[in-house]
Amino acid sequence: MKKITSIFIMITILVLALSVSANAAVEIKLSHSGPTPAVGATNDEGCKAFKKYVEDKSNGEIKVKIFPNNQLGNEREQFEGVQMGTIQMCSISTGTLSTVDKQMLVMDIPYLFANKKAAYSFLDGPMGVQIRDEFGAKTGTVMLAYGENGFRHFTNRVRPIKSPKDIAGLKIRVQENPAHIAMIKSMGATPTPIPFGELYTALSQGVVDGQENPVSLTESSRLHEVQKYLTLDGHFYSPFVLIVNGGIFKKLTPAQQQIVRDGAKAWSERQRVFNTADEKRSLEVMAKDGVQITELSPAELAEFQNVTQAGSLPLIEKEIGKDFLKKVMNAASEAGK
């Protein structure tokens, strides 16, 4: 009888131990704005890479559940959720983050990077790390890495755009971002903030003449169906950022924190590789669907850069300071080399 009782007690202890171990698993809600699974789903591809890496390396200690397609709110609401801890992590673009940290406006300096190699060098280098760390200190979050939304390009339904003068008089949808608004105004166009979810209808009904977004997003969202002209000018390089609640991150063990940091690298690498390939596919689709694609010469790009930076840099300098802006411009110049 005593032997049976001892066995029963041992089994009970084992069951309780397993239960505690299961309950100890860290659960992460990871929110993003991209579609899933869909053509052009760069953000979702990166988040899936993060989930696989973290769950595999932690042997199930960390569970990641992905909430795509703005299920937990728009990008600003997702970030606010991460700040409050109601969402553990988000993968969002930098467009709305200047409202909480003015230094993020540097991501919206027109024609700051000539190509992706320069953008990667800047973001992954000392300047990019400084921006990440200072953002985290100001917001109570940890910005883990930069991914890729892509270079943003203009589309419109009126005419080909080869110079700033060609944009003058057009109504262009923009994000609710002061640097974006200043850039459009500098070329004599009318910036019109419209939620992305309403953009297709606004373009089809002529509420606005054009918009600016990465080509993968333009094509996967079918915006090119109501736009005739695309200009590959690359006025902004738009990264996604992977952000985690600071308090939640600190509660992880050092080993778990390292797994999450390494998972963020996997997230970044997957986005960059996937998006580069998807841009090529998107351009082929748009050309096949009758979109007229314009590529610009170095001289034409220089004209855009001169006009738009003259319109945007004074505003950005006022917000972030002359010294910091100079440091950013110098770092971008070095990255370009």
Phi and psi in degrees as GROMACS dihedral restraints (atoms count N, CA, C in turn):
[ dihedral_restraints ]
;  ai    aj    ak    al  type     phi  dphi    fc
    3     4     5     6     1   -63.7    20    10
    4     5     6     7     1   -36.6    20    10
    6     7     8     9     1   -64.7    20    10
    7     8     9    10     1   -41.8    20    10
    9    10    11    12     1   -64.2    20    10
   10    11    12    13     1   -42.0    20    10
   12    13    14    15     1   -62.3    20    10
   13    14    15    16     1   -41.6    20    10
   15    16    17    18     1   -63.2    20    10
   16    17    18    19     1   -42.4    20    10
   18    19    20    21     1   -63.1    20    10
   19    20    21    22     1   -43.0    20    10
   21    22    23    24     1   -60.9    20    10
   22    23    24    25     1   -42.7    20    10
   24    25    26    27     1   -63.7    20    10
   25    26    27    28     1   -41.8    20    10
   27    28    29    30     1   -63.8    20    10
   28    29    30    31     1   -42.1    20    10
   30    31    32    33     1   -63.7    20    10
   31    32    33    34     1   -42.0    20    10
   33    34    35    36     1   -61.7    20    10
   34    35    36    37     1   -43.9    20    10
   36    37    38    39     1   -61.9    20    10
   37    38    39    40     1   -41.9    20    10
   39    40    41    42     1   -63.3    20    10
   40    41    42    43     1   -43.9    20    10
   42    43    44    45     1   -62.0    20    10
   43    44    45    46     1   -44.4    20    10
   45    46    47    48     1   -63.2    20    10
   46    47    48    49     1   -39.9    20    10
   48    49    50    51     1   -63.5    20    10
   49    50    51    52     1   -43.1    20    10
   51    52    53    54     1   -65.0    20    10
   52    53    54    55     1   -38.1    20    10
   54    55    56    57     1   -63.8    20    10
   55    56    57    58     1   -44.4    20    10
   57    58    59    60     1   -62.6    20    10
   58    59    60    61     1   -42.9    20    10
   60    61    62    63     1   -60.5    20    10
   61    62    63    64     1   -42.5    20    10
   63    64    65    66     1   -65.6    20    10
   64    65    66    67     1   -40.8    20    10
   66    67    68    69     1   -69.5    20    10
   67    68    69    70     1   -19.4    20    10
   69    70    71    72     1   -79.0    20    10
   70    71    72    73     1    -9.4    20    10
   72    73    74    75     1   -59.7    20    10
   73    74    75    76     1   136.8    20    10
   75    76    77    78     1   -84.7    20    10
   76    77    78    79     1   127.1    20    10
   78    79    80    81     1  -108.3    20    10
   79    80    81    82     1   127.2    20    10
   81    82    83    84     1  -118.5    20    10
   82    83    84    85     1   122.0    20    10
   84    85    86    87     1   -89.7    20    10
   85    86    87    88     1   118.7    20    10
   87    88    89    90     1  -112.4    20    10
   88    89    90    91     1   113.3    20    10
   90    91    92    93     1  -103.8    20    10
   91    92    93    94     1   143.8    20    10
   93    94    95    96     1  -150.5    20    10
   94    95    96    97     1   171.9    20    10
   96    97    98    99     1  -100.9    20    10
   97    98    99   100     1    -4.9    20    10
   99   100   101   102     1   -85.7    20    10
  100   101   102   103     1   162.2    20    10
  102   103   104   105     1   -74.2    20    10
  103   104   105   106     1   164.5    20    10
  105   106   107   108     1  -157.7    20    10
  106   107   108   109     1   144.8    20    10
  108   109   110   111     1   -79.5    20    10
  109   110   111   112     1   135.1    20    10
  111   112   113   114     1  -152.7    20    10
  112   113   114   115     1   158.5    20    10
  114   115   116   117     1   -60.2    20    10
  115   116   117   118     1   134.9    20    10
  117   118   119   120     1    81.1    20    10
  118   119   120   121     1    14.9    20    10
  120   121   122   123     1   -88.0    20    10
  121   122   123   124     1    65.1    20    10
  123   124   125   126     1   -58.9    20    10
  124   125   126   127     1   -45.7    20    10
  126   127   128   129     1   -63.3    20    10
  127   128   129   130     1   -42.4    20    10
  129   130   131   132     1   -65.8    20    10
  130   131   132   133     1   -38.5    20    10
  132   133   134   135     1   -58.9    20    10
  133   134   135   136     1   -45.0    20    10
  135   136   137   138     1   -64.3    20    10
  136   137   138   139     1   -42.3    20    10
  138   139   140   141     1   -66.2    20    10
  139   140   141   142     1   -36.1    20    10
  141   142   143   144     1   -66.3    20    10
  142   143   144   145     1   -37.0    20    10
  144   145   146   147     1   -65.1    20    10
  145   146   147   148     1   -39.7    20    10
  147   148   149   150     1   -63.3    20    10
  148   149   150   151     1   -47.5    20    10
  150   151   152   153     1   -57.8    20    10
  151   152   153   154     1   -48.1    20    10
  153   154   155   156     1   -63.6    20    10
  154   155   156   157     1   -45.4    20    10
  156   157   158   159     1   -62.2    20    10
  157   158   159   160     1   -50.6    20    10
  159   160   161   162     1   -66.0    20    10
  160   161   162   163     1   -43.7    20    10
  162   163   164   165     1   -67.4    20    10
  163   164   165   166     1   -39.5    20    10
  165   166   167   168     1   -66.8    20    10
  166   167   168   169     1   -48.1    20    10
  168   169   170   171     1   -71.8    20    10
  169   170   171   172     1   -26.6    20    10
  171   172   173   174     1   -90.9    20    10
  172   173   174   175     1     1.1    20    10
  174   175   176   177     1    53.5    20    10
  175   176   177   178     1    39.2    20    10
  177   178   179   180     1    85.7    20    10
  178   179   180   181     1    -1.1    20    10
  180   181   182   183     1   -65.5    20    10
  181   182   183   184     1   -29.7    20    10
  183   184   185   186     1  -117.9    20    10
  184   185   186   187     1   123.8    20    10
  186   187   188   189     1  -109.3    20    10
  187   188   189   190     1   132.8    20    10
  189   190   191   192     1  -117.3    20    10
  190   191   192   193     1   124.8    20    10
  192   193   194   195     1  -113.8    20    10
  193   194   195   196     1   123.3    20    10
  195   196   197   198     1   -92.1    20    10
  196   197   198   199     1   132.0    20    10
  198   199   200   201     1  -116.8    20    10
  199   200   201   202     1    97.7    20    10
  201   202   203   204     1   -88.4    20    10
  202   203   204   205     1   177.7    20    10
  204   205   206   207     1    56.5    20    10
  205   206   207   208     1    40.2    20    10
  207   208   209   210     1    59.1    20    10
  208   209   210   211     1    28.3    20    10
  210   211   212   213     1   -60.5    20    10
  211   212   213   214     1   -31.2    20    10
  213   214   215   216     1  -103.9    20    10
  214   215   216   217     1    20.0    20    10
  216   217   218   219     1   115.8    20    10
  217   218   219   220     1   169.3    20    10
  219   220   221   222     1   -70.0    20    10
  220   221   222   223     1   178.3    20    10
  222   223   224   225     1   -61.6    20    10
  223   224   225   226     1   -38.8    20    10
  225   226   227   228     1   -64.6    20    10
  226   227   228   229     1   -41.8    20    10
  228   229   230   231     1   -67.6    20    10
  229   230   231   232     1   -35.0    20    10
  231   232   233   234     1   -63.5    20    10
  232   233   234   235     1   -44.7    20    10
  234   235   236   237     1   -64.0    20    10
  235   236   237   238     1   -42.3    20    10
  237   238   239   240     1   -61.7    20    10
  238   239   240   241     1   -35.8    20    10
  240   241   242   243     1   -63.6    20    10
  241   242   243   244     1   -39.5    20    10
  243   244   245   246     1   -66.1    20    10
  244   245   246   247     1   -41.9    20    10
  246   247   248   249     1   -58.2    20    10
  247   248   249   250     1   -42.7    20    10
  249   250   251   252     1   -79.4    20    10
  250   251   252   253     1   -19.6    20    10
  252   253   254   255     1    91.9    20    10
  253   254   255   256     1     3.6    20    10
  255   256   257   258     1   -75.3    20    10
  256   257   258   259     1   -22.9    20    10
  258   259   260   261     1  -122.4    20    10
  259   260   261   262     1   134.0    20    10
  261   262   263   264     1   -76.9    20    10
  262   263   264   265     1   -40.1    20    10
  264   265   266   267     1  -144.5    20    10
  265   266   267   268     1   156.3    20    10
  267   268   269   270     1  -143.7    20    10
  268   269   270   271     1   152.6    20    10
  270   271   272   273     1  -122.1    20    10
  271   272   273   274     1   100.9    20    10
  273   274   275   276     1  -133.5    20    10
  274   275   276   277     1   165.5    20    10
  276   277   278   279     1   -79.3    20    10
  277   278   279   280     1   167.1    20    10
  279   280   281   282     1   -87.1    20    10
  280   281   282   283     1    -3.1    20    10
  282   283   284   285     1   -57.6    20    10
  283   284   285   286     1   -35.2    20    10
  285   286   287   288     1   -98.7    20    10
  286   287   288   289     1    -3.9    20    10
  288   289   290   291     1   -78.4    20    10
  289   290   291   292     1   -15.0    20    10
  291   292   293   294     1   -66.9    20    10
  292   293   294   295     1   -15.1    20    10
  294   295   296   297     1   -72.8    20    10
  295   296   297   298     1   -20.9    20    10
  297   298   299   300     1  -108.6    20    10
  298   299   300   301     1   -18.1    20    10
  300   301   302   303     1  -149.5    20    10
  301   302   303   304     1   107.9    20    10
  303   304   305   306     1   -58.3    20    10
  304   305   306   307     1   -27.4    20    10
  306   307   308   309     1   -63.4    20    10
  307   308   309   310     1   -21.4    20    10
  309   310   311   312     1   -68.1    20    10
  310   311   312   313     1   -11.1    20    10
  312   313   314   315     1   -62.4    20    10
  313   314   315   316     1   -20.3    20    10
  315   316   317   318     1   -64.0    20    10
  316   317   318   319     1   -23.7    20    10
  318   319   320   321     1   -70.4    20    10
  319   320   321   322     1   -10.5    20    10
  321   322   323   324     1  -114.8    20    10
  322   323   324   325     1    26.1    20    10
  324   325   326   327     1   -79.1    20    10
  325   326   327   328     1   120.7    20    10
  327   328   329   330     1   -61.9    20    10
  328   329   330   331     1   135.8    20    10
  330   331   332   333     1    55.9    20    10
  331   332   333   334     1    40.5    20    10
  333   334   335   336     1   -72.9    20    10
  334   335   336   337     1   -33.7    20    10
  336   337   338   339     1  -121.4    20    10
  337   338   339   340     1   135.8    20    10
  339   340   341   342     1   -81.5    20    10
  340   341   342   343     1   -24.5    20    10
  342   343   344   345     1  -159.7    20    10
  343   344   345   346     1   174.8    20    10
  345   346   347   348     1   -67.1    20    10
  346   347   348   349     1   -35.9    20    10
  348   349   350   351     1   -58.9    20    10
  349   350   351   352     1   -42.0    20    10
  351   352   353   354     1   -65.6    20    10
  352   353   354   355     1   -41.6    20    10
  354   355   356   357     1   -62.8    20    10
  355   356   357   358     1   -44.7    20    10
  357   358   359   360     1   -62.2    20    10
  358   359   360   361     1   -43.5    20    10
  360   361   362   363     1   -61.2    20    10
  361   362   363   364     1   -41.1    20    10
  363   364   365   366     1   -68.1    20    10
  364   365   366   367     1   -51.3    20    10
  366   367   368   369     1   -68.1    20    10
  367   368   369   370     1   -37.0    20    10
  369   370   371   372     1   -87.8    20    10
  370   371   372   373     1    -6.2    20    10
  372   373   374   375     1   -92.2    20    10
  373   374   375   376     1  -171.1    20    10
  375   376   377   378     1   -56.7    20    10
  376   377   378   379     1   -38.1    20    10
  378   379   380   381     1   -67.6    20    10
  379   380   381   382     1   -43.4    20    10
  381   382   383   384     1   -64.9    20    10
  382   383   384   385     1   -39.0    20    10
  384   385   386   387     1   -65.3    20    10
  385   386   387   388     1   -41.5    20    10
  387   388   389   390     1   -60.7    20    10
  388   389   390   391     1   -43.9    20    10
  390   391   392   393     1   -62.4    20    10
  391   392   393   394     1   -42.8    20    10
  393   394   395   396     1   -60.8    20    10
  394   395   396   397     1   -48.4    20    10
  396   397   398   399     1   -65.9    20    10
  397   398   399   400     1   -41.3    20    10
  399   400   401   402     1   -71.0    20    10
  400   401   402   403     1   -33.0    20    10
  402   403   404   405     1   -61.8    20    10
  403   404   405   406     1   -45.2    20    10
  405   406   407   408     1   -62.6    20    10
  406   407   408   409     1   -41.7    20    10
  408   409   410   411     1   -64.0    20    10
  409   410   411   412     1   -33.8    20    10
  411   412   413   414     1   -79.6    20    10
  412   413   414   415     1   -26.5    20    10
  414   415   416   417     1  -112.6    20    10
  415   416   417   418     1    -6.1    20    10
  417   418   419   420     1    74.5    20    10
  418   419   420   421     1    22.0    20    10
  420   421   422   423     1  -121.8    20    10
  421   422   423   424     1   175.9    20    10
  423   424   425   426     1  -122.9    20    10
  424   425   426   427     1   115.6    20    10
  426   427   428   429     1   -87.9    20    10
  427   428   429   430     1   113.5    20    10
  429   430   431   432     1   -84.3    20    10
  430   431   432   433     1   -36.9    20    10
  432   433   434   435     1  -168.0    20    10
  433   434   435   436     1   164.9    20    10
  435   436   437   438     1  -105.1    20    10
  436   437   438   439     1   130.4    20    10
  438   439   440   441     1  -105.2    20    10
  439   440   441   442     1  -146.5    20    10
  441   442   443   444     1  -141.2    20    10
  442   443   444   445     1   120.0    20    10
  444   445   446   447     1   -94.0    20    10
  445   446   447   448     1   -37.7    20    10
  447   448   449   450     1   117.7    20    10
  448   449   450   451     1   170.1    20    10
  450   451   452   453     1   -67.7    20    10
  451   452   453   454     1   139.4    20    10
  453   454   455   456     1   -94.4    20    10
  454   455   456   457     1   139.3    20    10
  456   457   458   459     1  -132.3    20    10
  457   458   459   460     1   156.1    20    10
  459   460   461   462     1   -86.3    20    10
  460   461   462   463     1   138.6    20    10
  462   463   464   465     1  -126.2    20    10
  463   464   465   466     1   155.7    20    10
  465   466   467   468     1  -160.4    20    10
  466   467   468   469     1   170.0    20    10
  468   469   470   471     1  -107.2    20    10
  469   470   471   472     1     2.6    20    10
  471   472   473   474     1  -101.9    20    10
  472   473   474   475     1   -53.0    20    10
  474   475   476   477     1  -160.3    20    10
  475   476   477   478     1   161.4    20    10
  477   478   479   480     1   -64.3    20    10
  478   479   480   481     1   145.5    20    10
  480   481   482   483     1  -114.6    20    10
  481   482   483   484     1   117.0    20    10
  483   484   485   486     1  -125.1    20    10
  484   485   486   487     1    -5.9    20    10
  486   487   488   489     1  -151.9    20    10
  487   488   489   490     1   162.6    20    10
  489   490   491   492     1   -56.5    20    10
  490   491   492   493     1   -30.5    20    10
  492   493   494   495     1   -63.9    20    10
  493   494   495   496     1   -28.0    20    10
  495   496   497   498     1   -71.4    20    10
  496   497   498   499     1   -21.4    20    10
  498   499   500   501     1   -86.1    20    10
  499   500   501   502     1   -22.1    20    10
  501   502   503   504     1   -53.1    20    10
  502   503   504   505     1   132.9    20    10
  504   505   506   507     1    89.6    20    10
  505   506   507   508     1   -11.6    20    10
  507   508   509   510     1   -85.5    20    10
  508   509   510   511     1   151.3    20    10
  510   511   512   513     1   -96.8    20    10
  511   512   513   514     1   117.1    20    10
  513   514   515   516     1  -115.6    20    10
  514   515   516   517     1   124.5    20    10
  516   517   518   519     1   -68.7    20    10
  517   518   519   520     1   135.1    20    10
  519   520   521   522     1  -134.3    20    10
  520   521   522   523     1   164.2    20    10
  522   523   524   525     1   -71.9    20    10
  523   524   525   526     1   160.5    20    10
  525   526   527   528     1   -79.5    20    10
  526   527   528   529     1    72.8    20    10
  528   529   530   531     1  -135.7    20    10
  529   530   531   532     1   124.5    20    10
  531   532   533   534     1   -60.9    20    10
  532   533   534   535     1   -34.3    20    10
  534   535   536   537     1   -69.2    20    10
  535   536   537   538     1   -38.8    20    10
  537   538   539   540     1   -65.3    20    10
  538   539   540   541     1   -43.1    20    10
  540   541   542   543     1   -63.1    20    10
  541   542   543   544     1   -43.0    20    10
  543   544   545   546     1   -63.6    20    10
  544   545   546   547     1   -38.1    20    10
  546   547   548   549     1   -62.8    20    10
  547   548   549   550     1   -46.1    20    10
  549   550   551   552     1   -64.5    20    10
  550   551   552   553     1   -42.1    20    10
  552   553   554   555     1   -63.1    20    10
  553   554   555   556     1   -34.3    20    10
  555   556   557   558     1   -62.5    20    10
  556   557   558   559     1   -21.9    20    10
  558   559   560   561     1  -101.2    20    10
  559   560   561   562     1     7.5    20    10
  561   562   563   564     1    81.6    20    10
  562   563   564   565     1    14.1    20    10
  564   565   566   567     1   -98.6    20    10
  565   566   567   568     1   171.1    20    10
  567   568   569   570     1  -106.0    20    10
  568   569   570   571     1   110.5    20    10
  570   571   572   573     1   -75.1    20    10
  571   572   573   574     1   133.0    20    10
  573   574   575   576     1  -131.4    20    10
  574   575   576   577     1   102.1    20    10
  576   577   578   579     1   -67.7    20    10
  577   578   579   580     1   126.7    20    10
  579   580   581   582     1  -140.7    20    10
  580   581   582   583     1   133.4    20    10
  582   583   584   585     1   -55.5    20    10
  583   584   585   586     1   141.4    20    10
  585   586   587   588     1   -58.5    20    10
  586   587   588   589     1   -36.0    20    10
  588   589   590   591     1   -63.5    20    10
  589   590   591   592     1   -19.1    20    10
  591   592   593   594     1  -102.6    20    10
  592   593   594   595     1     1.5    20    10
  594   595   596   597     1   -68.5    20    10
  595   596   597   598     1   -42.9    20    10
  597   598   599   600     1   -57.7    20    10
  598   599   600   601     1   -46.4    20    10
  600   601   602   603     1   -64.1    20    10
  601   602   603   604     1   -41.7    20    10
  603   604   605   606     1   -62.7    20    10
  604   605   606   607     1   -38.5    20    10
  606   607   608   609     1   -70.8    20    10
  607   608   609   610     1   -42.7    20    10
  609   610   611   612     1   -67.6    20    10
  610   611   612   613     1   -28.8    20    10
  612   613   614   615     1   -94.0    20    10
  613   614   615   616     1    -1.4    20    10
  615   616   617   618     1    77.6    20    10
  616   617   618   619     1    16.4    20    10
  618   619   620   621     1   -62.2    20    10
  619   620   621   622     1   -38.7    20    10
  621   622   623   624     1  -129.0    20    10
  622   623   624   625     1   156.4    20    10
  624   625   626   627     1   -87.9    20    10
  625   626   627   628     1   -29.3    20    10
  627   628   629   630     1  -155.6    20    10
  628   629   630   631     1  -176.7    20    10
  630   631   632   633     1  -156.3    20    10
  631   632   633   634     1   174.4    20    10
  633   634   635   636     1  -140.2    20    10
  634   635   636   637     1   126.5    20    10
  636   637   638   639     1  -160.4    20    10
  637   638   639   640     1   164.5    20    10
  639   640   641   642     1   -59.9    20    10
  640   641   642   643     1   148.0    20    10
  642   643   644   645     1   -62.4    20    10
  643   644   645   646     1   -34.8    20    10
  645   646   647   648     1   -62.9    20    10
  646   647   648   649     1   -42.1    20    10
  648   649   650   651     1   -70.7    20    10
  649   650   651   652     1   -39.6    20    10
  651   652   653   654     1   -58.8    20    10
  652   653   654   655     1   -43.9    20    10
  654   655   656   657     1   -76.7    20    10
  655   656   657   658     1   -44.9    20    10
  657   658   659   660     1   -67.5    20    10
  658   659   660   661     1   -25.3    20    10
  660   661   662   663     1   -91.2    20    10
  661   662   663   664     1     3.4    20    10
  663   664   665   666     1    64.1    20    10
  664   665   666   667     1    21.5    20    10
  666   667   668   669     1   -65.4    20    10
  667   668   669   670     1   -28.1    20    10
  669   670   671   672     1   -66.1    20    10
  670   671   672   673     1   -16.4    20    10
  672   673   674   675     1   -66.3    20    10
  673   674   675   676     1   -24.3    20    10
  675   676   677   678     1  -118.8    20    10
  676   677   678   679     1    24.3    20    10
  678   679   680   681     1  -136.4    20    10
  679   680   681   682     1   135.5    20    10
  681   682   683   684     1   -98.3    20    10
  682   683   684   685     1   -27.2    20    10
  684   685   686   687     1  -124.0    20    10
  685   686   687   688     1   137.5    20    10
  687   688   689   690     1  -126.7    20    10
  688   689   690   691     1   130.5    20    10
  690   691   692   693     1  -115.0    20    10
  691   692   693   694     1   120.5    20    10
  693   694   695   696     1   -86.0    20    10
  694   695   696   697     1    79.2    20    10
  696   697   698   699     1  -103.3    20    10
  697   698   699   700     1   -23.1    20    10
  699   700   701   702     1    59.6    20    10
  700   701   702   703     1    48.7    20    10
  702   703   704   705     1   -67.6    20    10
  703   704   705   706     1   -32.2    20    10
  705   706   707   708     1  -128.1    20    10
  706   707   708   709     1   140.7    20    10
  708   709   710   711     1   -95.1    20    10
  709   710   711   712     1   119.5    20    10
  711   712   713   714     1  -107.2    20    10
  712   713   714   715     1   109.7    20    10
  714   715   716   717     1   -91.4    20    10
  715   716   717   718     1   152.0    20    10
  717   718   719   720     1   -84.1    20    10
  718   719   720   721     1   154.2    20    10
  720   721   722   723     1  -126.9    20    10
  721   722   723   724     1   143.2    20    10
  723   724   725   726     1  -104.6    20    10
  724   725   726   727     1   118.7    20    10
  726   727   728   729     1  -125.5    20    10
  727   728   729   730     1   138.2    20    10
  729   730   731   732     1  -125.0    20    10
  730   731   732   733     1   147.6    20    10
  732   733   734   735     1   -60.1    20    10
  733   734   735   736     1   130.5    20    10
  735   736   737   738     1   -63.3    20    10
  736   737   738   739     1   -42.2    20    10
  738   739   740   741     1   -64.6    20    10
  739   740   741   742     1   -41.5    20    10
  741   742   743   744     1   -65.4    20    10
  742   743   744   745     1   -41.0    20    10
  744   745   746   747     1   -63.9    20    10
  745   746   747   748     1   -40.1    20    10
  747   748   749   750     1   -66.7    20    10
  748   749   750   751     1   -26.2    20    10
  750   751   752   753     1   -75.7    20    10
  751   752   753   754     1   -15.7    20    10
  753   754   755   756     1   -71.3    20    10
  754   755   756   757     1   152.2    20    10
  756   757   758   759     1   -68.7    20    10
  757   758   759   760     1   159.2    20    10
  759   760   761   762     1   -53.2    20    10
  760   761   762   763     1   -39.4    20    10
  762   763   764   765     1   -66.0    20    10
  763   764   765   766     1   -41.0    20    10
  765   766   767   768     1   -67.2    20    10
  766   767   768   769     1   -39.8    20    10
  768   769   770   771     1   -59.3    20    10
  769   770   771   772     1   -41.4    20    10
  771   772   773   774     1   -67.0    20    10
  772   773   774   775     1   -37.8    20    10
  774   775   776   777     1   -62.3    20    10
  775   776   777   778     1   -42.7    20    10
  777   778   779   780     1   -64.7    20    10
  778   779   780   781     1   -41.8    20    10
  780   781   782   783     1   -63.1    20    10
  781   782   783   784     1   -43.1    20    10
  783   784   785   786     1   -68.0    20    10
  784   785   786   787     1   -34.4    20    10
  786   787   788   789     1   -63.9    20    10
  787   788   789   790     1   -33.6    20    10
  789   790   791   792     1   -65.4    20    10
  790   791   792   793     1   -34.3    20    10
  792   793   794   795     1   -66.6    20    10
  793   794   795   796     1   -40.3    20    10
  795   796   797   798     1   -63.5    20    10
  796   797   798   799     1   -39.7    20    10
  798   799   800   801     1   -58.5    20    10
  799   800   801   802     1   -48.1    20    10
  801   802   803   804     1   -64.2    20    10
  802   803   804   805     1   -48.2    20    10
  804   805   806   807     1   -61.5    20    10
  805   806   807   808     1   -41.9    20    10
  807   808   809   810     1   -66.0    20    10
  808   809   810   811     1   -42.0    20    10
  810   811   812   813     1   -60.9    20    10
  811   812   813   814     1   -45.6    20    10
  813   814   815   816     1   -65.1    20    10
  814   815   816   817     1   -44.1    20    10
  816   817   818   819     1   -67.2    20    10
  817   818   819   820     1   -47.2    20    10
  819   820   821   822     1   -62.6    20    10
  820   821   822   823     1   -46.9    20    10
  822   823   824   825     1   -66.5    20    10
  823   824   825   826     1   -37.3    20    10
  825   826   827   828     1   -60.8    20    10
  826   827   828   829     1   -43.4    20    10
  828   829   830   831     1   -69.2    20    10
  829   830   831   832     1   -37.9    20    10
  831   832   833   834     1   -71.4    20    10
  832   833   834   835     1   -29.5    20    10
  834   835   836   837     1   -60.9    20    10
  835   836   837   838     1   -42.4    20    10
  837   838   839   840     1   -61.7    20    10
  838   839   840   841     1   -44.6    20    10
  840   841   842   843     1   -62.4    20    10
  841   842   843   844     1   -43.5    20    10
  843   844   845   846     1   -62.5    20    10
  844   845   846   847     1   -41.4    20    10
  846   847   848   849     1   -63.9    20    10
  847   848   849   850     1   -38.7    20    10
  849   850   851   852     1   -65.1    20    10
  850   851   852   853     1   -41.0    20    10
  852   853   854   855     1   -63.9    20    10
  853   854   855   856     1   -46.5    20    10
  855   856   857   858     1   -65.6    20    10
  856   857   858   859     1   -40.0    20    10
  858   859   860   861     1   -63.5    20    10
  859   860   861   862     1   -42.1    20    10
  861   862   863   864     1   -63.4    20    10
  862   863   864   865     1   -33.1    20    10
  864   865   866   867     1   -84.1    20    10
  865   866   867   868     1     5.6    20    10
  867   868   869   870     1    96.1    20    10
  868   869   870   871     1     8.3    20    10
  870   871   872   873     1   -73.8    20    10
  871   872   873   874     1   132.7    20    10
  873   874   875   876     1   -85.9    20    10
  874   875   876   877     1   117.1    20    10
  876   877   878   879     1  -103.5    20    10
  877   878   879   880     1   126.6    20    10
  879   880   881   882     1  -112.3    20    10
  880   881   882   883     1   125.4    20    10
  882   883   884   885     1  -103.6    20    10
  883   884   885   886     1   145.1    20    10
  885   886   887   888     1  -104.8    20    10
  886   887   888   889     1   146.9    20    10
  888   889   890   891     1   -78.1    20    10
  889   890   891   892     1   163.6    20    10
  891   892   893   894     1   -55.2    20    10
  892   893   894   895     1   -37.5    20    10
  894   895   896   897     1   -67.6    20    10
  895   896   897   898     1   -39.6    20    10
  897   898   899   900     1   -67.2    20    10
  898   899   900   901     1   -40.1    20    10
  900   901   902   903     1   -64.2    20    10
  901   902   903   904     1   -38.3    20    10
  903   904   905   906     1   -62.7    20    10
  904   905   906   907     1   -35.7    20    10
  906   907   908   909     1   -65.2    20    10
  907   908   909   910     1   -43.9    20    10
  909   910   911   912     1   -60.7    20    10
  910   911   912   913     1   -44.7    20    10
  912   913   914   915     1   -61.4    20    10
  913   914   915   916     1   -45.2    20    10
  915   916   917   918     1   -63.4    20    10
  916   917   918   919     1   -45.1    20    10
  918   919   920   921     1   -68.5    20    10
  919   920   921   922     1   -46.4    20    10
  921   922   923   924     1   -75.5    20    10
  922   923   924   925     1   -36.3    20    10
  924   925   926   927     1   -68.8    20    10
  925   926   927   928     1   -34.5    20    10
  927   928   929   930     1   -61.8    20    10
  928   929   930   931     1   -32.5    20    10
  930   931   932   933     1   -84.2    20    10
  931   932   933   934     1   -27.6    20    10
  933   934   935   936     1  -100.0    20    10
  934   935   936   937     1   -37.4    20    10
  936   937   938   939     1   -62.2    20    10
  937   938   939   940     1   -37.6    20    10
  939   940   941   942     1   -59.0    20    10
  940   941   942   943     1   -40.7    20    10
  942   943   944   945     1   -65.2    20    10
  943   944   945   946     1   -45.1    20    10
  945   946   947   948     1   -66.4    20    10
  946   947   948   949     1   -41.0    20    10
  948   949   950   951     1   -61.1    20    10
  949   950   951   952     1   -39.7    20    10
  951   952   953   954     1   -62.6    20    10
  952   953   954   955     1   -33.6    20    10
  954   955   956   957     1   -84.6    20    10
  955   956   957   958     1   -36.1    20    10
  957   958   959   960     1  -111.8    20    10
  958   959   960   961     1    -9.7    20    10
  960   961   962   963     1    96.0    20    10
  961   962   963   964     1   146.0    20    10
  963   964   965   966     1   -63.3    20    10
  964   965   966   967     1   -42.8    20    10
  966   967   968   969     1   -65.9    20    10
  967   968   969   970     1   -43.7    20    10
  969   970   971   972     1   -67.5    20    10
  970   971   972   973     1   -40.1    20    10
  972   973   974   975     1   -61.1    20    10
  973   974   975   976     1   -42.6    20    10
  975   976   977   978     1   -61.8    20    10
  976   977   978   979     1   -41.0    20    10
  978   979   980   981     1   -62.6    20    10
  979   980   981   982     1   -41.1    20    10
  981   982   983   984     1   -65.6    20    10
  982   983   984   985     1   -46.1    20    10
  984   985   986   987     1   -62.4    20    10
  985   986   987   988     1   -39.7    20    10
  987   988   989   990     1   -65.6    20    10
  988   989   990   991     1   -41.9    20    10
  990   991   992   993     1   -64.7    20    10
  991   992   993   994     1   -38.8    20    10
  993   994   995   996     1   -66.6    20    10
  994   995   996   997     1   -38.4    20    10
  996   997   998   999     1   -63.7    20    10
  997   998   999  1000     1   -42.9    20    10
  999  1000  1001  1002     1   -64.6    20    10
 1000  1001  1002  1003     1   -40.7    20    10
 1002  1003  1004  1005     1   -62.0    20    10
 1003  1004  1005  1006     1   -34.2    20    10
 1005  1006  1007  1008     1   -68.5    20    10
 1006  1007  1008  1009     1   -18.1    20    10
